[in-house]
Amino acid sequence: MASVNPDLSFVDAAHAFAAKNRSKFIFKALKYYTGCNDYELDFLIKKIYCTSISSSEYLKETFIKKYLGVLLLPLFFLINKRWNWKQERPVDYNFETVDRSYFDSRFSVIYDNLTGSKRITPRIQGSHLRGDVTEPVTSAIHIRSLVLLFIIAPAVIFPLYAFCLQNRINILRAYRASLAAYAEFDGYFKRYPCKSFITYADDTNHPSYYIAFKQNCAGNMIVIQNGERSYHPRWSFGMLDVYFIFGESYIDMIRRLGYHVGYAIPVGSLALNQYYHLLQNMDEEHLFDILYIDNGSICPPSYGGLTEEVAKSEEIILSHLNKFKSIYKNLKIAYQLRNYDSEQKEQVLSILRNILSDDIEILDNSGQGESYRNIRKSNLVINFQSTMGFEAFMLGKKALFVNYSGHSNQTLCYDSLFQIEDETHDFELFEERVKCLLDLNLDKIPDFAIKRHYAFDGQVQERIAKAISEIQAGGCDDKKYSLARSI
C-alpha cells in the first residue's frame, strides 16, 4: 500500500500566519465582533488563511463583491435578513437538513430515536417537514450584530486592503465570510436556542459557526459527514464537538488538518445507508464493464468546490476513457451523471458531448439511487475523487481513483493498485491499469476501504442516535474515537 503523504505545508504556514498577525487591528476587530477568545481567534485566522490561498480560491467574484464586499456587508444584512424576531423556547435537539426528502432518507431515524424536545431547520425555506420547523439558519441577524457591522465594516476596510497588499494574499472574501457566518449563526442560535445542534453541513466546519453556538447554547455542535473530504486547505481548522465520519481513516485526517473536535466517530455513509434494503434485494445483473462516476467537478462555475485548474484535469481522464473505448469496442462503458438541475445538466452534457463518443452511454439521475444501482451492475467504477469510489468497494465492486491534477491532496485512495496519480497523463498507464482491474477477482472488501468507510449494513442512523444519546448522558462508550481538545 502506498503511503499517505499529502502536501500539508499550508498547515504550518497557517500556524505561522496566525502567530505573526493575531495582534493586527483587523483581527482584533474580528475578535471584538465575534466575542471569541484568543484560542478561537487563532482558528478563525488560520481558517481565513487556508481559504484565501490560491489552491482554495475556486469562487469567481465580481470586482465590486471582492473589493467592496466587506464594506457593503451590513447593508446586505439590513435588507436581506430578518432582525425583528423574538426568541423561541429552547429545545434539546435541533436538526439542520436540506429539505424534506433529505430529512426522511437520512435524519428521520436519528430524530425518532432521540428522547427530548426537537426542532428541524430546513436549508430550503418552505420545506414541508413535521413537528417544530424553523426558518433557515441564514434567515436572521441579531440587532447587536447588525449595529456592530455598520461600525466595524468601514473601520476595517482600508486596513484590510493594506494588509492584503503588504502580505500578498487576498483575504477579503474569507474575512467577509467569517463576519457573515458569525452574524447568521449568532442570530439563529439566539432566536432558536438548543442544547445540541445536528447538521449535515460539514463542507468547512467553520469556526464562526462553532463560536456562535458556544456563546448561545450549552450542549454539543454535532456534524455528520456529507461528502468526500481530503487533505485540502479548505477543510482544515474546523471546530465542532462531535464529528460522525465515514470511516476510521478520517480521524488521522482531521487531526493532521488541525481540527478542534471532541469525538470523531466512524459510522459509515448516510447516503449509501438509505439504499441498503433496495440494493440487498437487487438481482446481480451485469450491464457495464466500466462505470464512470460524475464528481460534479466539470460543472462550472463552482466546479464542485475545486479550483478550475484542478477540476479541468478531470477532462483528461474522460479523454483517456474515450480513447480506451475506441480501442476496446466490445466493452460496455457508461458515464453516471449526478442529480443536476436542468441548467447544470445541460452544461455538463455540453462538455461531455465534446469529449465522449456516442459509444459511451450517459446515464441520467433523478436522485432515487440510480448511481448505486448502476454500480451494482458494473465490473469496475472509475472516478476522480468521489465518495462513491469507496462505496463501490462496500458494494463488492472494484474502483479506480485517477488524479491528473498534479495536486496530491486530491488523491483519495492510497493503495497503488486502485489509484493513478500521474502528472504526465500517460494513456498507456491508464490502459494497463484499467485492463488489470477488469480482470481482477475481488473476493473481499479491502481493509483500506473499510477504514475509509466503516460499514454497509443499513444501521448508520441507529449508530448515530445511540452515540448521541451516550454523549448527551455524559460520555461515549467507545473512547477509542475520542480526540483531545487541542489537536
SVG drawing of the C-alpha trace seen along z (x, -y; Angstrom):
<svg xmlns="http://www.w3.org/2000/svg" viewBox="-46 -53 51 67">
<polyline fill="none" stroke="black" stroke-width="0.4" points="0.0,0.0 1.3,-3.5 2.0,-5.8 -0.3,-8.7 1.9,-11.7 -0.2,-14.7 1.2,-18.2 0.4,-19.7 2.7,-22.7 -0.3,-25.0 -1.0,-23.8 2.4,-25.0 2.0,-28.2 -1.4,-28.8 0.1,-28.5 2.9,-30.9 0.4,-33.3 -1.7,-33.4 1.2,-33.8 2.5,-36.7 -0.8,-38.6 -3.1,-37.9 -2.3,-41.4 -3.1,-43.2 -6.1,-45.6 -8.2,-43.7 -8.0,-40.6 -8.6,-42.4 -11.7,-43.9 -12.8,-40.4 -12.2,-39.2 -14.3,-42.1 -17.1,-41.5 -17.4,-37.7 -16.6,-38.0 -14.3,-35.0 -11.3,-34.2 -7.7,-34.0 -7.8,-30.3 -10.9,-30.6 -9.4,-33.7 -6.4,-31.6 -8.7,-29.1 -10.5,-32.0 -7.3,-33.4 -6.0,-30.0 -9.3,-29.3 -9.1,-32.7 -5.6,-32.0 -6.3,-28.5 -9.4,-29.6 -7.5,-32.5 -4.5,-30.8 -4.6,-30.1 -5.5,-26.4 -8.7,-27.3 -9.9,-30.1 -12.5,-28.4 -15.2,-31.0 -15.1,-33.8 -16.4,-37.1 -17.1,-40.4 -14.7,-43.3 -17.4,-45.0 -18.1,-42.0 -14.5,-41.1 -13.3,-44.6 -16.4,-46.2 -18.0,-43.1 -16.9,-43.8 -18.0,-47.4 -21.4,-46.5 -22.0,-43.5 -24.0,-45.4 -26.3,-46.9 -26.8,-43.4 -27.9,-42.1 -30.1,-45.1 -32.0,-44.5 -32.0,-40.7 -32.1,-39.4 -34.9,-39.3 -33.9,-41.3 -37.3,-42.0 -37.8,-38.5 -38.5,-37.1 -36.7,-34.3 -38.3,-30.8 -38.3,-28.3 -35.1,-26.2 -35.1,-22.6 -32.9,-19.6 -32.0,-18.9 -32.1,-21.0 -31.6,-19.2 -30.4,-21.2 -31.4,-19.4 -31.6,-20.2 -35.3,-19.6 -38.0,-17.0 -36.6,-14.4 -33.1,-14.6 -34.6,-14.5 -36.7,-11.5 -33.9,-9.5 -31.0,-10.4 -32.2,-12.0 -35.7,-10.7 -34.5,-7.6 -32.0,-9.6 -34.7,-12.1 -37.2,-9.4 -34.6,-7.6 -33.6,-10.6 -35.6,-11.4 -36.4,-15.0 -37.7,-18.2 -36.7,-18.6 -36.8,-21.1 -36.0,-20.9 -34.3,-23.6 -34.5,-23.2 -31.9,-24.8 -34.6,-25.5 -37.4,-27.7 -40.9,-26.3 -40.0,-22.6 -42.9,-20.6 -41.5,-19.0 -43.2,-17.5 -43.1,-18.9 -41.5,-22.2 -39.9,-23.7 -37.7,-26.9 -36.7,-29.3 -33.3,-28.6 -30.1,-29.3 -29.2,-32.1 -32.5,-34.0 -31.9,-36.2 -29.4,-38.5 -29.4,-39.9 -29.7,-43.7 -26.4,-43.9 -24.5,-42.2 -26.1,-44.4 -25.2,-47.6 -21.7,-46.4 -21.3,-45.5 -22.1,-49.1 -19.3,-50.3 -16.7,-47.6 -17.0,-47.2 -16.0,-50.8 -13.3,-50.7 -11.5,-47.7 -11.9,-48.1 -8.8,-50.2 -6.6,-48.3 -7.8,-45.1 -6.7,-46.5 -3.4,-47.5 -2.9,-44.1 -3.6,-42.3 -1.1,-44.4 1.6,-44.1 1.3,-40.4 0.5,-39.5 -2.6,-37.4 -6.2,-38.5 -8.1,-37.6 -11.1,-39.9 -13.5,-37.1 -12.5,-34.9 -12.6,-37.7 -16.1,-38.7 -17.3,-35.1 -16.1,-34.9 -18.1,-38.0 -21.2,-36.8 -21.1,-33.3 -20.9,-34.6 -23.7,-37.1 -26.0,-34.5 -25.4,-31.8 -25.3,-34.1 -28.8,-35.4 -30.0,-31.9 -28.9,-30.4 -30.2,-33.5 -33.5,-33.0 -33.7,-29.2 -31.6,-28.1 -30.9,-24.4 -28.7,-22.0 -27.4,-20.2 -27.3,-21.3 -27.1,-18.4 -26.1,-19.3 -25.1,-17.7 -23.1,-20.8 -19.5,-19.8 -18.0,-21.4 -15.9,-23.7 -16.8,-23.3 -16.2,-27.0 -15.0,-28.3 -17.6,-31.2 -20.4,-28.6 -18.9,-27.0 -18.1,-30.3 -21.7,-31.5 -23.1,-28.1 -20.9,-28.0 -21.9,-31.6 -25.6,-30.8 -26.1,-27.1 -25.0,-24.7 -24.6,-21.4 -22.7,-20.0 -22.3,-21.0 -22.8,-17.7 -21.7,-17.3 -22.4,-14.4 -20.1,-14.0 -21.9,-14.6 -19.3,-14.1 -15.7,-13.1 -13.1,-15.1 -9.4,-15.2 -6.2,-16.9 -7.2,-20.2 -6.8,-23.7 -10.5,-24.5 -11.3,-21.6 -8.6,-22.5 -9.0,-24.0 -12.6,-23.2 -14.3,-23.5 -17.0,-21.2 -17.8,-18.9 -18.8,-15.6 -18.0,-14.5 -19.7,-11.4 -17.4,-10.4 -17.5,-7.8 -14.5,-5.7 -11.6,-5.5 -9.0,-6.9 -10.7,-10.3 -9.6,-10.5 -6.0,-10.9 -7.0,-13.3 -8.8,-15.8 -6.0,-15.6 -3.4,-16.5 -5.7,-19.2 -5.7,-20.9 -9.3,-20.4 -10.7,-21.2 -13.1,-18.3 -14.1,-16.2 -15.3,-13.0 -14.7,-11.7 -16.9,-8.6 -16.8,-6.3 -20.4,-5.3 -20.5,-4.8 -22.3,-6.9 -25.9,-8.1 -26.1,-8.4 -25.4,-4.8 -27.3,-3.7 -30.6,-4.9 -30.4,-2.4 -29.3,0.6 -32.5,2.6 -33.1,1.7 -29.5,2.8 -29.7,6.0 -32.8,7.2 -31.4,6.4 -30.7,9.2 -27.0,9.4 -27.1,8.1 -24.1,7.3 -24.7,4.4 -21.5,2.3 -17.8,3.2 -16.9,-0.3 -19.0,-2.9 -17.5,-6.4 -18.9,-8.4 -19.6,-12.1 -17.8,-14.0 -19.5,-17.4 -16.2,-18.9 -16.7,-19.5 -19.7,-21.7 -18.9,-25.4 -18.7,-27.9 -18.3,-26.1 -16.5,-23.1 -17.6,-21.0 -15.7,-23.2 -12.4,-22.7 -10.2,-25.3 -10.8,-25.5 -7.3,-24.2 -7.8,-21.1 -11.4,-20.5 -10.3,-20.7 -7.9,-17.9 -10.9,-15.5 -11.5,-16.1 -8.2,-14.4 -9.5,-11.3 -12.6,-11.4 -10.5,-11.8 -8.5,-8.7 -11.7,-6.8 -13.0,-7.7 -9.7,-6.5 -9.9,-3.3 -13.4,-2.7 -12.2,-3.3 -9.6,-0.5 -11.8,2.0 -15.0,1.6 -16.6,4.7 -16.6,3.2 -19.8,1.6 -18.8,-1.8 -21.2,-4.3 -21.0,-7.7 -23.2,-8.2 -24.5,-11.7 -25.2,-13.4 -28.7,-14.6 -28.2,-18.0 -30.9,-20.7 -31.8,-21.3 -29.3,-24.1 -26.4,-22.3 -27.3,-19.1 -27.2,-20.9 -23.8,-22.5 -22.3,-19.0 -23.9,-17.3 -22.4,-20.0 -18.9,-19.3 -19.4,-15.6 -20.5,-15.7 -17.2,-17.3 -15.2,-14.6 -17.1,-11.3 -18.2,-9.4 -21.8,-8.1 -20.5,-4.6 -20.3,-5.7 -23.7,-5.7 -24.7,-8.7 -26.9,-7.6 -29.5,-10.0 -30.0,-10.5 -33.2,-11.5 -31.9,-11.2 -33.6,-7.9 -30.4,-5.8 -29.6,-5.3 -25.8,-5.7 -25.8,-2.9 -28.0,-0.6 -25.7,-1.1 -22.6,-0.5 -24.1,2.9 -24.5,3.6 -20.8,2.8 -17.5,4.6 -15.3,1.5 -16.0,-2.0 -13.7,-4.9 -13.7,-8.3 -11.6,-11.3 -12.5,-12.0 -15.9,-10.7 -17.3,-9.1 -18.8,-6.6 -15.4,-5.1 -15.3,-3.8 -19.0,-3.0 -18.4,-0.8 -15.9,1.3 -18.6,1.6 -20.9,2.9 -18.3,5.6 -17.1,3.8 -13.7,2.5 -12.9,-1.2 -10.1,-3.1 -9.2,-6.6 -7.5,-8.7 -5.8,-12.0 -4.2,-14.1 -4.3,-17.4 -0.8,-17.5 -2.2,-18.1 -1.5,-15.1 -4.3,-16.4 -6.9,-15.3 -5.9,-11.6 -8.2,-9.7 -7.2,-6.0 -3.7,-5.2 -3.5,-1.6 -1.4,-1.9 -3.3,0.9 -6.5,-1.2 -5.1,-4.6 -3.3,-6.5 -1.6,-9.8 0.2,-10.9 1.1,-14.4 2.2,-13.1 -1.3,-11.8 0.2,-8.7 -2.5,-6.8 -0.6,-3.5 -0.5,-3.5 -4.2,-4.2 -4.9,-1.5 -2.9,1.2 -4.4,0.4 -7.9,0.5 -7.3,3.8 -5.7,5.2 -8.6,4.2 -11.2,5.5 -9.6,8.9 -9.1,8.8 -11.2,11.0 -12.1,9.0 -13.0,11.7 -13.5,9.4 -13.8,5.8 -10.2,4.4 -9.1,3.3 -8.3,-0.2 -11.9,-0.6 -13.4,0.5 -11.1,-2.0 -12.4,-4.7 -16.0,-3.6 -17.0,-1.9 -19.8,0.4 -22.7,1.0 -25.3,2.6 -28.3,0.2 -27.6,-0.8 -25.9,-4.2 -28.7,-6.3 -29.1,-3.9 -25.4,-4.1 -25.5,-7.9 -28.6,-8.1 -27.0,-5.7 -23.7,-7.6 -25.5,-11.0 -27.6,-9.6 -24.5,-8.3 -22.6,-11.6 -25.6,-13.6 -25.7,-11.3 -22.1,-12.1 -19.8,-10.2 -19.2,-7.8 -18.6,-4.1 -16.0,-3.9 -13.2,-6.0 -11.1,-4.8 -12.6,-7.6 -12.2,-10.4 -9.8,-13.1 -8.1,-15.6 -9.5,-19.1 -6.2,-20.6 -5.0,-18.7"/>
</svg>
